[in-house]
Structure formats: structure tokens, C-alpha cells
Amino acid sequence: MTISITPSTHLARIYELLIDTYGEPENKPDYDPLGGLVGTILSQHTSDINSGRAYQQLVATLPTWE
């Protein structure tokens, strides 16, 4: 007799084994995601030098995203 399990059950078991072995993963970005988005938008139509300057001026003027 063959026991069949669903893919989602199989994946859930694999996840449990990984957690038991390695612990819960930390999902903390090592960078500022919003700052990365703003930098990307600034660099869209200008050189890296100019977008870098613009980003630095923005951060100096508005130190938080609040």
C-alpha cells in the first residue's frame, strides 16, 4: 500500500524539519527598503553621480520617511 500526501503537506513537513534543525529565520532586511526604492526612482533617468547627490540631499533635508 502506497501512502500519498499532498504537495502542501509535504512542504509543510519539510518546513517543520528545517525549523527544527536551523531555527526560525530572521526576516530583517540589511538595508532600508524604502530608501532603496527612492534611490531607484531617482536613478531612473539620470546618472549615478547625480542621483546619488539628489538622494544625499533628500536624506539631509528629510532624515526620516515619516
mmCIF file as gemmi writes it, N, C-alpha and C atoms, coordinates in Angstrom:
data_model
loop_
_atom_site.group_PDB
_atom_site.id
_atom_site.type_symbol
_atom_site.label_atom_id
_atom_site.label_alt_id
_atom_site.label_comp_id
_atom_site.label_asym_id
_atom_site.label_entity_id
_atom_site.label_seq_id
_atom_site.pdbx_PDB_ins_code
_atom_site.Cartn_x
_atom_site.Cartn_y
_atom_site.Cartn_z
_atom_site.occupancy
_atom_site.B_iso_or_equiv
_atom_site.pdbx_formal_charge
_atom_site.auth_seq_id
_atom_site.auth_asym_id
_atom_site.pdbx_PDB_model_num
ATOM 1 N N . MET Axp A 1 ? 0.837 -1.173 0 1 0 ? 1 A 1
ATOM 2 C CA . MET Axp A 1 ? 0 0 0 1 0 ? 1 A 1
ATOM 3 C C . MET Axp A 1 ? 0.888 1.244 0 1 0 ? 1 A 1
ATOM 4 N N . THR Axp A 2 ? 0.617 2.145 -0.914 1 0 ? 2 A 1
ATOM 5 C CA . THR Axp A 2 ? 1.371 3.387 -1.018 1 0 ? 2 A 1
ATOM 6 C C . THR Axp A 2 ? 0.588 4.512 -0.348 1 0 ? 2 A 1
ATOM 7 N N . ILE Axp A 3 ? 1.294 5.253 0.495 1 0 ? 3 A 1
ATOM 8 C CA . ILE Axp A 3 ? 0.658 6.396 1.146 1 0 ? 3 A 1
ATOM 9 C C . ILE Axp A 3 ? 0.944 7.625 0.301 1 0 ? 3 A 1
ATOM 10 N N . SER Axp A 4 ? -0.097 8.347 -0.041 1 0 ? 4 A 1
ATOM 11 C CA . SER Axp A 4 ? 0.12 9.548 -0.839 1 0 ? 4 A 1
ATOM 12 C C . SER Axp A 4 ? -0.195 10.768 0.016 1 0 ? 4 A 1
ATOM 13 N N . ILE Axp A 5 ? 0.683 11.759 -0.066 1 0 ? 5 A 1
ATOM 14 C CA . ILE Axp A 5 ? 0.444 13.005 0.651 1 0 ? 5 A 1
ATOM 15 C C . ILE Axp A 5 ? 0.411 14.139 -0.365 1 0 ? 5 A 1
ATOM 16 N N . THR Axp A 6 ? -0.297 15.158 -0.008 1 0 ? 6 A 1
ATOM 17 C CA . THR Axp A 6 ? -0.405 16.297 -0.917 1 0 ? 6 A 1
ATOM 18 C C . THR Axp A 6 ? 0.902 17.082 -0.913 1 0 ? 6 A 1
ATOM 19 N N . PRO Axp A 7 ? 1.175 17.792 -1.992 1 0 ? 7 A 1
ATOM 20 C CA . PRO Axp A 7 ? 2.391 18.615 -2.026 1 0 ? 7 A 1
ATOM 21 C C . PRO Axp A 7 ? 2.445 19.631 -0.883 1 0 ? 7 A 1
ATOM 22 N N . SER Axp A 8 ? 1.313 20.222 -0.519 1 0 ? 8 A 1
ATOM 23 C CA . SER Axp A 8 ? 1.329 21.212 0.559 1 0 ? 8 A 1
ATOM 24 C C . SER Axp A 8 ? 1.653 20.561 1.905 1 0 ? 8 A 1
ATOM 25 N N . THR Axp A 9 ? 1.179 19.348 2.13 1 0 ? 9 A 1
ATOM 26 C CA . THR Axp A 9 ? 1.513 18.623 3.355 1 0 ? 9 A 1
ATOM 27 C C . THR Axp A 9 ? 2.993 18.272 3.371 1 0 ? 9 A 1
ATOM 28 N N . HIS Axp A 10 ? 3.502 17.855 2.245 1 0 ? 10 A 1
ATOM 29 C CA . HIS Axp A 10 ? 4.918 17.514 2.122 1 0 ? 10 A 1
ATOM 30 C C . HIS Axp A 10 ? 5.79 18.747 2.392 1 0 ? 10 A 1
ATOM 31 N N . LEU Axp A 11 ? 5.429 19.87 1.804 1 0 ? 11 A 1
ATOM 32 C CA . LEU Axp A 11 ? 6.191 21.102 2.025 1 0 ? 11 A 1
ATOM 33 C C . LEU Axp A 11 ? 6.11 21.558 3.476 1 0 ? 11 A 1
ATOM 34 N N . ALA Axp A 12 ? 4.95 21.405 4.088 1 0 ? 12 A 1
ATOM 35 C CA . ALA Axp A 12 ? 4.801 21.786 5.496 1 0 ? 12 A 1
ATOM 36 C C . ALA Axp A 12 ? 5.719 20.944 6.373 1 0 ? 12 A 1
ATOM 37 N N . ARG Axp A 13 ? 5.83 19.67 6.076 1 0 ? 13 A 1
ATOM 38 C CA . ARG Axp A 13 ? 6.722 18.782 6.851 1 0 ? 13 A 1
ATOM 39 C C . ARG Axp A 13 ? 8.182 19.169 6.637 1 0 ? 13 A 1
ATOM 40 N N . ILE Axp A 14 ? 8.552 19.475 5.42 1 0 ? 14 A 1
ATOM 41 C CA . ILE Axp A 14 ? 9.925 19.915 5.142 1 0 ? 14 A 1
ATOM 42 C C . ILE Axp A 14 ? 10.221 21.193 5.912 1 0 ? 14 A 1
ATOM 43 N N . TYR Axp A 15 ? 9.272 22.13 5.911 1 0 ? 15 A 1
ATOM 44 C CA . TYR Axp A 15 ? 9.451 23.386 6.641 1 0 ? 15 A 1
ATOM 45 C C . TYR Axp A 15 ? 9.656 23.11 8.132 1 0 ? 15 A 1
ATOM 46 N N . GLU Axp A 16 ? 8.84 22.228 8.704 1 0 ? 16 A 1
ATOM 47 C CA . GLU Axp A 16 ? 8.983 21.87 10.118 1 0 ? 16 A 1
ATOM 48 C C . GLU Axp A 16 ? 10.372 21.305 10.406 1 0 ? 16 A 1
ATOM 49 N N . LEU Axp A 17 ? 10.854 20.434 9.534 1 0 ? 17 A 1
ATOM 50 C CA . LEU Axp A 17 ? 12.181 19.849 9.728 1 0 ? 17 A 1
ATOM 51 C C . LEU Axp A 17 ? 13.276 20.913 9.653 1 0 ? 17 A 1
ATOM 52 N N . LEU Axp A 18 ? 13.136 21.847 8.724 1 0 ? 18 A 1
ATOM 53 C CA . LEU Axp A 18 ? 14.124 22.924 8.618 1 0 ? 18 A 1
ATOM 54 C C . LEU Axp A 18 ? 14.114 23.806 9.862 1 0 ? 18 A 1
ATOM 55 N N . ILE Axp A 19 ? 12.931 24.126 10.373 1 0 ? 19 A 1
ATOM 56 C CA . ILE Axp A 19 ? 12.821 24.939 11.586 1 0 ? 19 A 1
ATOM 57 C C . ILE Axp A 19 ? 13.425 24.195 12.769 1 0 ? 19 A 1
ATOM 58 N N . ASP Axp A 20 ? 13.134 22.91 12.885 1 0 ? 20 A 1
ATOM 59 C CA . ASP Axp A 20 ? 13.695 22.114 13.976 1 0 ? 20 A 1
ATOM 60 C C . ASP Axp A 20 ? 15.218 22.078 13.913 1 0 ? 20 A 1
ATOM 61 N N . THR Axp A 21 ? 15.759 22.028 12.713 1 0 ? 21 A 1
ATOM 62 C CA . THR Axp A 21 ? 17.206 21.924 12.538 1 0 ? 21 A 1
ATOM 63 C C . THR Axp A 21 ? 17.907 23.27 12.67 1 0 ? 21 A 1
ATOM 64 N N . TYR Axp A 22 ? 17.364 24.307 12.036 1 0 ? 22 A 1
ATOM 65 C CA . TYR Axp A 22 ? 18.065 25.594 11.941 1 0 ? 22 A 1
ATOM 66 C C . TYR Axp A 22 ? 17.417 26.731 12.726 1 0 ? 22 A 1
ATOM 67 N N . GLY Axp A 23 ? 16.207 26.523 13.239 1 0 ? 23 A 1
ATOM 68 C CA . GLY Axp A 23 ? 15.505 27.587 13.949 1 0 ? 23 A 1
ATOM 69 C C . GLY Axp A 23 ? 14.758 28.496 12.984 1 0 ? 23 A 1
ATOM 70 N N . GLU Axp A 24 ? 13.979 29.415 13.571 1 0 ? 24 A 1
ATOM 71 C CA . GLU Axp A 24 ? 13.203 30.364 12.762 1 0 ? 24 A 1
ATOM 72 C C . GLU Axp A 24 ? 14.136 31.325 12.037 1 0 ? 24 A 1
ATOM 73 N N . PRO Axp A 25 ? 13.889 31.581 10.764 1 0 ? 25 A 1
ATOM 74 C CA . PRO Axp A 25 ? 14.719 32.55 10.04 1 0 ? 25 A 1
ATOM 75 C C . PRO Axp A 25 ? 14.383 33.974 10.478 1 0 ? 25 A 1
ATOM 76 N N . GLU Axp A 26 ? 15.391 34.832 10.443 1 0 ? 26 A 1
ATOM 77 C CA . GLU Axp A 26 ? 15.173 36.243 10.72 1 0 ? 26 A 1
ATOM 78 C C . GLU Axp A 26 ? 14.94 36.948 9.398 1 0 ? 26 A 1
ATOM 79 N N . ASN Axp A 27 ? 13.815 37.593 9.28 1 0 ? 27 A 1
ATOM 80 C CA . ASN Axp A 27 ? 13.474 38.288 8.041 1 0 ? 27 A 1
ATOM 81 C C . ASN Axp A 27 ? 13.682 39.785 8.193 1 0 ? 27 A 1
ATOM 82 N N . LYS Axp A 28 ? 14.899 40.152 8.543 1 0 ? 28 A 1
ATOM 83 C CA . LYS Axp A 28 ? 15.223 41.563 8.703 1 0 ? 28 A 1
ATOM 84 C C . LYS Axp A 28 ? 16.1 41.998 7.539 1 0 ? 28 A 1
ATOM 85 N N . PRO Axp A 29 ? 15.63 42.952 6.741 1 0 ? 29 A 1
ATOM 86 C CA . PRO Axp A 29 ? 16.483 43.42 5.643 1 0 ? 29 A 1
ATOM 87 C C . PRO Axp A 29 ? 17.718 44.128 6.191 1 0 ? 29 A 1
ATOM 88 N N . ASP Axp A 30 ? 18.837 43.967 5.522 1 0 ? 30 A 1
ATOM 89 C CA . ASP Axp A 30 ? 20.071 44.62 5.96 1 0 ? 30 A 1
ATOM 90 C C . ASP Axp A 30 ? 20.253 45.971 5.269 1 0 ? 30 A 1
ATOM 91 N N . TYR Axp A 31 ? 19.168 46.523 4.766 1 0 ? 31 A 1
ATOM 92 C CA . TYR Axp A 31 ? 19.184 47.832 4.123 1 0 ? 31 A 1
ATOM 93 C C . TYR Axp A 31 ? 17.807 48.461 4.326 1 0 ? 31 A 1
ATOM 94 N N . ASP Axp A 32 ? 17.685 49.718 3.964 1 0 ? 32 A 1
ATOM 95 C CA . ASP Axp A 32 ? 16.412 50.431 4.069 1 0 ? 32 A 1
ATOM 96 C C . ASP Axp A 32 ? 15.623 50.213 2.779 1 0 ? 32 A 1
ATOM 97 N N . PRO Axp A 33 ? 14.587 49.371 2.794 1 0 ? 33 A 1
ATOM 98 C CA . PRO Axp A 33 ? 13.853 49.082 1.561 1 0 ? 33 A 1
ATOM 99 C C . PRO Axp A 33 ? 13.248 50.326 0.907 1 0 ? 33 A 1
ATOM 100 N N . LEU Axp A 34 ? 12.689 51.218 1.701 1 0 ? 34 A 1
ATOM 101 C CA . LEU Axp A 34 ? 12.096 52.429 1.128 1 0 ? 34 A 1
ATOM 102 C C . LEU Axp A 34 ? 13.173 53.325 0.536 1 0 ? 34 A 1
ATOM 103 N N . GLY Axp A 35 ? 14.315 53.414 1.212 1 0 ? 35 A 1
ATOM 104 C CA . GLY Axp A 35 ? 15.435 54.182 0.666 1 0 ? 35 A 1
ATOM 105 C C . GLY Axp A 35 ? 15.924 53.598 -0.65 1 0 ? 35 A 1
ATOM 106 N N . GLY Axp A 36 ? 15.928 52.27 -0.742 1 0 ? 36 A 1
ATOM 107 C CA . GLY Axp A 36 ? 16.309 51.619 -1.991 1 0 ? 36 A 1
ATOM 108 C C . GLY Axp A 36 ? 15.353 51.936 -3.119 1 0 ? 36 A 1
ATOM 109 N N . LEU Axp A 37 ? 14.068 51.963 -2.804 1 0 ? 37 A 1
ATOM 110 C CA . LEU Axp A 37 ? 13.061 52.309 -3.807 1 0 ? 37 A 1
ATOM 111 C C . LEU Axp A 37 ? 13.232 53.751 -4.269 1 0 ? 37 A 1
ATOM 112 N N . VAL Axp A 38 ? 13.41 54.674 -3.314 1 0 ? 38 A 1
ATOM 113 C CA . VAL Axp A 38 ? 13.593 56.082 -3.666 1 0 ? 38 A 1
ATOM 114 C C . VAL Axp A 38 ? 14.851 56.255 -4.51 1 0 ? 38 A 1
ATOM 115 N N . GLY Axp A 39 ? 15.941 55.592 -4.121 1 0 ? 39 A 1
ATOM 116 C CA . GLY Axp A 39 ? 17.178 55.665 -4.903 1 0 ? 39 A 1
ATOM 117 C C . GLY Axp A 39 ? 17.001 55.135 -6.314 1 0 ? 39 A 1
ATOM 118 N N . THR Axp A 40 ? 16.245 54.067 -6.448 1 0 ? 40 A 1
ATOM 119 C CA . THR Axp A 40 ? 15.977 53.502 -7.772 1 0 ? 40 A 1
ATOM 120 C C . THR Axp A 40 ? 15.188 54.475 -8.636 1 0 ? 40 A 1
ATOM 121 N N . ILE Axp A 41 ? 14.171 55.088 -8.047 1 0 ? 41 A 1
ATOM 122 C CA . ILE Axp A 41 ? 13.366 56.051 -8.802 1 0 ? 41 A 1
ATOM 123 C C . ILE Axp A 41 ? 14.217 57.249 -9.214 1 0 ? 41 A 1
ATOM 124 N N . LEU Axp A 42 ? 15.058 57.743 -8.294 1 0 ? 42 A 1
ATOM 125 C CA . LEU Axp A 42 ? 15.915 58.884 -8.627 1 0 ? 42 A 1
ATOM 126 C C . LEU Axp A 42 ? 16.905 58.542 -9.741 1 0 ? 42 A 1
ATOM 127 N N . SER Axp A 43 ? 17.368 57.314 -9.776 1 0 ? 43 A 1
ATOM 128 C CA . SER Axp A 43 ? 18.384 56.939 -10.764 1 0 ? 43 A 1
ATOM 129 C C . SER Axp A 43 ? 17.792 56.551 -12.115 1 0 ? 43 A 1
ATOM 130 N N . GLN Axp A 44 ? 16.486 56.556 -12.208 1 0 ? 44 A 1
ATOM 131 C CA . GLN Axp A 44 ? 15.825 56.057 -13.412 1 0 ? 44 A 1
ATOM 132 C C . GLN Axp A 44 ? 16.211 56.829 -14.671 1 0 ? 44 A 1
ATOM 133 N N . HIS Axp A 45 ? 16.31 58.147 -14.591 1 0 ? 45 A 1
ATOM 134 C CA . HIS Axp A 45 ? 16.581 58.937 -15.792 1 0 ? 45 A 1
ATOM 135 C C . HIS Axp A 45 ? 17.761 59.884 -15.624 1 0 ? 45 A 1
ATOM 136 N N . THR Axp A 46 ? 18.72 59.516 -14.788 1 0 ? 46 A 1
ATOM 137 C CA . THR Axp A 46 ? 19.886 60.379 -14.591 1 0 ? 46 A 1
ATOM 138 C C . THR Axp A 46 ? 21.098 59.518 -14.278 1 0 ? 46 A 1
ATOM 139 N N . SER Axp A 47 ? 22.255 60.147 -14.204 1 0 ? 47 A 1
ATOM 140 C CA . SER Axp A 47 ? 23.483 59.398 -13.935 1 0 ? 47 A 1
ATOM 141 C C . SER Axp A 47 ? 23.55 58.994 -12.462 1 0 ? 47 A 1
ATOM 142 N N . ASP Axp A 48 ? 24.386 58.015 -12.174 1 0 ? 48 A 1
ATOM 143 C CA . ASP Axp A 48 ? 24.563 57.569 -10.792 1 0 ? 48 A 1
ATOM 144 C C . ASP Axp A 48 ? 25.073 58.697 -9.906 1 0 ? 48 A 1
ATOM 145 N N . ILE Axp A 49 ? 25.968 59.513 -10.438 1 0 ? 49 A 1
ATOM 146 C CA . ILE Axp A 49 ? 26.526 60.622 -9.653 1 0 ? 49 A 1
ATOM 147 C C . ILE Axp A 49 ? 25.413 61.59 -9.259 1 0 ? 49 A 1
ATOM 148 N N . ASN Axp A 50 ? 24.61 62.005 -10.228 1 0 ? 50 A 1
ATOM 149 C CA . ASN Axp A 50 ? 23.537 62.957 -9.936 1 0 ? 50 A 1
ATOM 150 C C . ASN Axp A 50 ? 22.456 62.359 -9.039 1 0 ? 50 A 1
ATOM 151 N N . SER Axp A 51 ? 22.102 61.112 -9.26 1 0 ? 51 A 1
ATOM 152 C CA . SER Axp A 51 ? 21.069 60.514 -8.414 1 0 ? 51 A 1
ATOM 153 C C . SER Axp A 51 ? 21.595 60.316 -6.997 1 0 ? 51 A 1
ATOM 154 N N . GLY Axp A 52 ? 22.871 59.992 -6.863 1 0 ? 52 A 1
ATOM 155 C CA . GLY Axp A 52 ? 23.48 59.869 -5.535 1 0 ? 52 A 1
ATOM 156 C C . GLY Axp A 52 ? 23.458 61.189 -4.787 1 0 ? 52 A 1
ATOM 157 N N . ARG Axp A 53 ? 23.796 62.253 -5.486 1 0 ? 53 A 1
ATOM 158 C CA . ARG Axp A 53 ? 23.754 63.592 -4.874 1 0 ? 53 A 1
ATOM 159 C C . ARG Axp A 53 ? 22.33 63.952 -4.467 1 0 ? 53 A 1
ATOM 160 N N . ALA Axp A 54 ? 21.389 63.691 -5.348 1 0 ? 54 A 1
ATOM 161 C CA . ALA Axp A 54 ? 19.989 64.009 -5.051 1 0 ? 54 A 1
ATOM 162 C C . ALA Axp A 54 ? 19.505 63.226 -3.83 1 0 ? 54 A 1
ATOM 163 N N . TYR Axp A 55 ? 19.886 61.955 -3.752 1 0 ? 55 A 1
ATOM 164 C CA . TYR Axp A 55 ? 19.476 61.135 -2.609 1 0 ? 55 A 1
ATOM 165 C C . TYR Axp A 55 ? 20.079 61.678 -1.319 1 0 ? 55 A 1
ATOM 166 N N . GLN Axp A 56 ? 21.368 62.027 -1.354 1 0 ? 56 A 1
ATOM 167 C CA . GLN Axp A 56 ? 22.026 62.578 -0.162 1 0 ? 56 A 1
ATOM 168 C C . GLN Axp A 56 ? 21.371 63.884 0.274 1 0 ? 56 A 1
ATOM 169 N N . GLN Axp A 57 ? 21.024 64.741 -0.673 1 0 ? 57 A 1
ATOM 170 C CA . GLN Axp A 57 ? 20.347 65.996 -0.335 1 0 ? 57 A 1
ATOM 171 C C . GLN Axp A 57 ? 18.956 65.723 0.252 1 0 ? 57 A 1
ATOM 172 N N . LEU Axp A 58 ? 18.267 64.759 -0.303 1 0 ? 58 A 1
ATOM 173 C CA . LEU Axp A 58 ? 16.948 64.403 0.205 1 0 ? 58 A 1
ATOM 174 C C . LEU Axp A 58 ? 17.036 63.916 1.649 1 0 ? 58 A 1
ATOM 175 N N . VAL Axp A 59 ? 17.989 63.035 1.926 1 0 ? 59 A 1
ATOM 176 C CA . VAL Axp A 59 ? 18.152 62.491 3.273 1 0 ? 59 A 1
ATOM 177 C C . VAL Axp A 59 ? 18.589 63.586 4.247 1 0 ? 59 A 1
ATOM 178 N N . ALA Axp A 60 ? 19.427 64.512 3.787 1 0 ? 60 A 1
ATOM 179 C CA . ALA Axp A 60 ? 19.849 65.616 4.651 1 0 ? 60 A 1
ATOM 180 C C . ALA Axp A 60 ? 18.673 66.535 4.977 1 0 ? 60 A 1
ATOM 181 N N . THR Axp A 61 ? 17.805 66.744 4.01 1 0 ? 61 A 1
ATOM 182 C CA . THR Axp A 61 ? 16.653 67.625 4.21 1 0 ? 61 A 1
ATOM 183 C C . THR Axp A 61 ? 15.54 66.932 4.995 1 0 ? 61 A 1
ATOM 184 N N . LEU Axp A 62 ? 15.299 65.673 4.673 1 0 ? 62 A 1
ATOM 185 C CA . LEU Axp A 62 ? 14.235 64.888 5.322 1 0 ? 62 A 1
ATOM 186 C C . LEU Axp A 62 ? 14.847 63.606 5.894 1 0 ? 62 A 1
ATOM 187 N N . PRO Axp A 63 ? 15.369 63.649 7.123 1 0 ? 63 A 1
ATOM 188 C CA . PRO Axp A 63 ? 16.107 62.498 7.66 1 0 ? 63 A 1
ATOM 189 C C . PRO Axp A 63 ? 15.275 61.241 7.919 1 0 ? 63 A 1
ATOM 190 N N . THR Axp A 64 ? 13.943 61.375 8.009 1 0 ? 64 A 1
ATOM 191 C CA . THR Axp A 64 ? 13.101 60.179 8.189 1 0 ? 64 A 1
ATOM 192 C C . THR Axp A 64 ? 12.05 60.141 7.084 1 0 ? 64 A 1
ATOM 193 N N . TRP Axp A 65 ? 11.462 58.97 6.881 1 0 ? 65 A 1
ATOM 194 C CA . TRP Axp A 65 ? 10.425 58.817 5.859 1 0 ? 65 A 1
ATOM 195 C C . TRP Axp A 65 ? 9.038 59.099 6.434 1 0 ? 65 A 1
ATOM 196 N N . GLU Axp A 66 ? 8.971 59.493 7.666 1 0 ? 66 A 1
ATOM 197 C CA . GLU Axp A 66 ? 7.686 59.792 8.33 1 0 ? 66 A 1
ATOM 198 C C . GLU Axp A 66 ? 7.083 61.069 7.807 1 0 ? 66 A 1
